[in-house]
């Protein structure tokens, strides 16, 4: 189910940035789901790798605005 549901109240009114933030919400929800099912040990390493790659991309693109 997830912990956070994306809502337009989170929007910064820039489509690309909103899409990126939605991806962050999905990663948070993926971790939450793994914790609920007791699979956090298997998921945490993969999630940290995804967050590292994603954060680098997100902030690199943010410099363009």
C-alpha positions in Angstrom: 0.0 0.0 0.0 2.7 2.4 0.8 3.2 5.1 3.4 2.8 8.3 1.3 0.3 9.0 -1.5 1.3 11.7 -3.9 -1.0 14.7 -3.8 -1.0 17.8 -5.9 -0.3 19.8 -2.7 3.3 18.5 -3.0 3.5 19.9 -6.5 6.1 22.6 -7.3 4.3 23.2 -10.6 7.2 22.0 -12.8 6.3 18.8 -14.5 9.8 17.3 -14.6 10.5 18.1 -10.9 7.1 16.8 -9.9 7.8 13.5 -11.7 11.1 13.3 -9.9 9.5 13.9 -6.6 6.9 11.3 -7.3 9.8 8.8 -7.9 11.2 9.7 -4.4 7.7 9.1 -2.9 7.7 5.7 -4.7 11.2 4.8 -3.2 9.9 5.7 0.3 6.9 3.5 -0.3 9.1 0.7 -1.5 11.1 0.8 1.7 8.0 1.0 3.8 6.5 -2.0 2.0 9.8 -3.9 2.6 9.7 -3.0 6.3 6.1 -4.1 6.7 6.8 -7.5 5.1 10.1 -8.0 7.0 12.2 -7.8 3.9 14.0 -4.5 4.7 17.4 -6.2 5.0 17.2 -7.4 1.4 15.8 -4.1 0.1 17.9 -1.5 1.9 21.1 -1.9 -0.1 19.2 -1.7 -3.4 17.3 1.3 -2.3 20.4 3.2 -1.1 21.9 2.5 -4.6 18.8 3.8 -6.3 18.7 6.9 -4.0 22.3 7.7 -4.7 21.9 7.5 -8.5 18.6 9.3 -8.3 19.8 12.2 -6.1 22.8 12.8 -8.4 20.5 13.0 -11.4 17.9 15.1 -9.6 20.3 17.7 -8.4 22.2 17.8 -11.7 18.9 18.5 -13.5 17.8 21.0 -10.9 20.8 23.2 -11.8 19.3 23.7 -15.2 16.3 25.5 -13.8 
